[in-house]
Amino acid sequence: MPLSLAPGGEHRRTEVIRTAALRDWVEVISETFVALKISPGESERFAGAVHTRRFAHLLAADVLATPQTFHRTPQLTDRHPLDLMQIGMVVAGEGQLVQDGRTCTLRPGDFAIYESARPFTWNLRPEWHLQVFTWPRGAVSLSEGESQKLTARTVRSNSAVGQLLSPMLAGLLAAEKEPSPSGAMRLADGIADLAITAALEEGEPDDPDVTARDLYANMLRYIERNLDDPDLSPQRIAHAFFISTRTVHRVFARFGNTVAATIRAHRLEVCRDAMLSPRNASRSLTEIAAQFGFIDLSVFSRAFAARYGVSPSRYRELHR
């Protein structure tokens, strides 16, 4: 896609760049995002604009221009390597995305996932408006093999997840207020998880369990990232993934687990690690337990003893 954020660059929270010169456009795209081969559809009449806004490790961007094609060629991926996951959502016009042996067509409200580490092509016509959302690849818990199954799949604006996620994506650049730093981090991670869920819904896996398995893995990652939230619950997870609470319970049951037991086990594990860390030698068990969602120390102590066979205070003494 035309917008791939280069690492190490300094960006203001909001930045707008406009140009009517193709040479300047190529330079702006290259310096602000990633090296691409750009072929204008109408070289004698060119105009383009880029508006970017950052939410922690997520870069949101509006791109508007006259007809053109963007190529991320094998030569460019070799000479200018950059590993990002991106979503392109068409706001106006029509886009065609090619990657990993698939071609998808997107109309207003539709979006698709693609990655900058491998070649891709965007064809955008006529005068078009595209919104692009970019994450460092390392911030997304997908293997390369998994991601190659999700790229260049059209998520329709009226699909089960698309009808919920498309308006959210569109609203990011228009939002008047800034979230807190921690809120921006959660927002960036949550949108990435939802986008992956949406792409999974569009796929036609050979294994009928693959969608449930991937959703389960994504929910586990969500739990791990939110252990410090005392309100972490099946309802909170369902809200984050735009699914019903019943679906959350059903997916966990499919893999022989429950949501409550999973949250408790993860919290106990991180509490145990924190208790033994030299950095926390002066911290009380109450502080450590509260940090990871155990508000009631007696509840924490009973759960810890049931899992590890001794009380947390005794465990700490034995392992100092």
C-alpha positions in Angstrom: 0.0 0.0 0.0 1.2 3.5 -0.5 1.6 4.0 3.2 4.1 2.0 5.1 5.6 3.9 8.0 9.4 3.7 8.1 10.9 3.0 11.5 12.9 5.6 13.3 11.2 8.6 11.7 9.8 11.4 13.9 6.1 12.2 13.2 3.9 14.8 14.8 0.6 13.4 16.2 -1.2 14.9 13.2 0.4 15.8 9.9 -1.0 16.9 6.6 1.0 17.0 3.3 -0.4 18.0 -0.1 1.3 18.3 -3.4 0.4 18.7 -7.1 3.8 17.5 -8.4 4.4 13.8 -9.0 8.1 14.1 -8.2 7.3 15.6 -4.8 4.6 12.9 -4.2 7.1 10.1 -4.8 9.5 11.8 -2.4 6.8 12.3 0.2 5.6 8.7 0.1 9.2 7.4 0.2 10.4 9.6 3.0 7.2 9.3 5.1 6.4 5.7 4.5 8.2 3.2 2.4 9.9 2.9 -1.0 7.4 2.1 -3.7 7.3 2.2 -7.5 4.4 4.6 -8.4 2.8 4.7 -11.8 0.3 7.5 -12.3 -2.8 6.9 -14.4 -2.8 10.5 -15.6 0.7 12.0 -15.4 -0.5 15.3 -16.9 -3.0 15.9 -14.1 -1.8 14.9 -10.6 -2.8 15.8 -7.1 -2.3 14.0 -3.8 -2.6 14.5 -0.1 -1.6 12.6 3.0 -3.0 13.1 6.6 -1.4 11.0 9.4 -2.3 10.6 13.0 -0.6 8.3 15.6 -2.2 6.2 18.3 0.7 4.6 20.2 2.2 2.1 17.8 -0.7 2.4 15.3 -0.3 5.0 12.5 -3.6 6.0 10.9 -3.5 7.8 7.6 -5.8 9.4 5.0 -4.5 9.3 1.4 -6.3 11.0 -1.4 -5.0 11.3 -5.0 -5.7 10.9 -8.7 -5.5 7.4 -10.4 -2.3 5.5 -9.8 -0.7 2.1 -9.1 1.7 1.4 -6.2 4.1 -1.5 -6.5 6.1 -2.9 -3.7 8.4 -5.0 -5.9 10.7 -7.8 -4.8 13.7 -5.5 -5.5 12.3 -2.9 -3.2 11.6 -5.4 -0.4 15.2 -6.5 -0.7 16.8 -3.0 -0.8 14.4 -1.4 1.6 13.2 -4.1 4.0 10.3 -3.1 6.3 8.1 -5.5 8.3 4.6 -4.0 8.9 1.1 -5.2 9.0 -1.4 -2.8 7.3 -5.1 -2.4 6.6 -6.3 -0.5 3.6 -9.9 0.7 3.7 -11.4 2.4 0.6 -13.4 5.5 1.4 -14.0 6.7 -2.1 -13.2 5.2 -5.5 -12.2 1.6 -6.0 -9.1 -0.3 -5.0 -7.6 -3.6 -6.1 -5.0 -5.3 -3.9 -2.7 -8.1 -5.0 -0.5 -10.1 -2.5 0.4 -13.7 -1.7 -1.2 -15.0 -4.9 -4.6 -13.4 -4.3 -6.4 -10.4 -5.8 -9.2 -8.7 -4.0 -11.4 -5.7 -5.0 -12.5 -3.1 -2.5 -15.3 -0.6 -2.7 -16.2 2.1 -0.2 -16.2 0.7 3.3 -14.4 -2.5 2.4 -10.9 -3.2 3.8 -8.1 -5.8 3.5 -4.9 -6.7 5.3 -1.5 -6.8 3.6 2.1 -6.8 4.7 5.1 -4.7 3.6 7.8 -7.4 4.0 6.4 -9.1 0.8 5.6 -7.7 -2.6 2.2 -6.3 -3.2 0.4 -4.0 -5.6 -2.4 -1.5 -5.2 -4.4 -0.2 -8.2 -6.6 2.8 -7.2 -9.1 4.4 -9.5 -10.5 7.0 -10.4 -9.9 9.9 -7.9 -9.7 7.9 -4.7 -9.6 8.1 -1.0 -7.9 5.3 1.0 -7.4 5.0 4.8 -4.4 3.0 5.9 -3.7 1.7 9.3 -0.2 0.5 10.0 1.4 -1.6 12.9 4.9 -2.8 13.4 4.8 -6.5 12.5 6.4 -7.4 15.8 3.4 -5.9 17.6 1.0 -8.4 15.9 1.1 -12.0 17.1 0.9 -13.8 13.8 3.4 -16.1 12.2 4.3 -15.4 8.6 2.5 -18.5 7.5 -0.7 -17.4 9.4 -0.5 -13.9 7.9 -0.1 -15.2 4.4 -3.6 -16.8 4.7 -5.2 -13.5 5.7 -3.7 -11.0 3.2 -5.7 -9.7 0.2 -9.0 -10.9 1.4 -11.9 -8.4 1.0 -13.7 -7.7 4.3 -17.0 -6.2 3.1 -18.4 -3.2 5.0 -21.6 -5.2 5.5 -20.0 -8.4 6.8 -20.5 -9.6 10.3 -17.3 -8.0 11.6 -16.9 -5.4 8.9 -20.1 -3.6 9.7 -18.7 -3.0 13.2 -15.0 -2.4 12.5 -15.3 -0.2 9.3 -17.0 2.7 11.2 -14.5 2.5 14.0 -11.6 2.7 11.5 -13.2 5.6 9.8 -13.6 7.5 13.1 -10.0 7.3 14.2 -8.8 10.2 12.0 -11.9 12.3 12.7 -11.8 11.9 16.5 -11.5 15.3 18.2 -10.1 14.1 21.5 -6.8 12.2 22.2 -6.9 9.0 24.2 -4.5 8.6 27.1 -1.2 6.9 26.3 -2.4 3.7 27.9 -5.7 4.0 26.1 -4.0 4.5 22.8 -2.0 1.3 23.3 -5.1 -0.7 24.1 -6.9 0.9 21.1 -4.0 0.0 18.8 -3.9 -3.6 20.0 -7.7 -4.1 20.0 -8.1 -2.9 16.5 -5.3 -5.2 15.2 -7.0 -8.1 16.9 -10.4 -7.2 15.4 -8.9 -6.8 11.9 -7.4 -10.3 12.2 -10.7 -11.7 13.3 -12.4 -10.0 10.4 -10.0 -11.5 7.9 -10.3 -14.9 9.5 -14.1 -14.7 9.0 -13.6 -14.1 5.3 -11.2 -17.0 4.7 -12.3 -20.5 3.7 -10.0 -22.7 5.8 -9.3 -26.3 5.0 -9.5 -27.1 8.7 -13.0 -26.3 10.0 -11.5 -25.6 13.4 -9.0 -23.0 12.3 -11.2 -20.0 12.8 -12.1 -21.0 16.3 -8.5 -21.9 17.1 -7.2 -18.5 15.8 -9.9 -16.6 17.7 -9.0 -18.6 20.9 -5.3 -17.7 20.4 -6.2 -14.0 19.9 -8.4 -14.0 23.1 -5.6 -15.6 25.1 -3.2 -12.8 23.9 -5.8 -10.3 24.9 -6.0 -11.8 28.3 -2.2 -11.7 28.7 -2.1 -8.0 27.8 -4.9 -7.0 30.2 -4.2 -8.9 33.3 -3.9 -5.7 35.2 -7.5 -4.8 34.5 -9.6 -5.8 37.5 -12.7 -5.9 35.3 -11.3 -8.4 32.9 -14.1 -10.8 32.2 -15.9 -12.7 29.5 -18.1 -9.7 28.9 -15.0 -7.4 28.4 -13.4 -9.9 26.0 -16.6 -10.2 24.0 -16.8 -6.4 23.8 -13.2 -6.2 22.6 -13.8 -8.8 19.8 -17.3 -7.7 18.9 -18.8 -11.1 19.6 -21.3 -12.4 22.1 -20.3 -13.5 25.6 -21.9 -16.9 24.8 -19.4 -17.2 21.8 -16.5 -16.5 24.1 -17.5 -19.2 26.5 -18.2 -21.6 23.6 -14.8 -21.1 22.1 -13.0 -21.7 25.4 -15.1 -24.8 26.1 -14.1 -26.1 22.6 -10.5 -26.2 23.8 -11.3 -27.7 27.2 -11.0 -24.5 29.2 -13.0 -21.7 30.9 -12.5 -18.0 30.7 -12.4 -17.6 34.5 -9.8 -20.4 35.0 -7.6 -19.0 32.2 -7.6 -15.5 33.6 -6.9 -16.8 37.1 -4.1 -19.1 36.0 -2.4 -16.3 34.0 -2.7 -13.8 36.9 -1.3 -16.3 39.4 1.7 -17.0 37.1 2.6 -13.3 36.6 2.1 -12.7 40.4 4.4 -15.6 41.2 7.1 -14.2 38.8 6.7 -10.7 40.3 7.0 -12.0 43.8 10.4 -13.6 43.0 11.8 -10.7 41.1 14.6 -8.7 42.9 13.0 -5.5 41.6 9.9 -6.2 43.8 11.8 -7.2 47.0 10.4 -4.3 48.9 6.8 -4.6 47.6 4.1 -6.3 49.6 2.1 -9.2 48.4 -1.0 -7.0 48.5 0.6 -4.5 46.1 1.7 -7.2 43.7 -1.6 -9.0 43.8 -3.5 -5.8 43.2 -1.3 -4.9 40.2 -2.5 -8.0 38.4 -6.2 -7.8 39.2 -6.5 -9.5 42.6 -8.2 -6.8 44.7 -8.9 -9.1 47.6 -5.7 -10.5 49.2 -7.6 -13.4 50.8 -8.9 -14.5 47.4 -5.4 -14.3 46.0 -4.0 -16.3 48.8 -6.5 -19.1 48.5 -6.1 -19.3 44.7 -2.3 -19.3 45.0 -2.3 -22.0 47.6 -4.6 -24.2 45.6 -2.4 -23.9 42.6 1.1 -24.1 44.1 0.5 -25.9 47.4 1.6 -23.2 49.8 0.6 -19.7 50.7 2.1 -16.9 48.7 4.1 -15.6 51.7 5.5 -19.1 52.4 6.3 -19.5 48.7 8.2 -16.2 48.7 10.2 -17.2 51.7 11.2 -20.6 50.2 12.4 -19.0 47.0 14.3 -16.0 48.1 
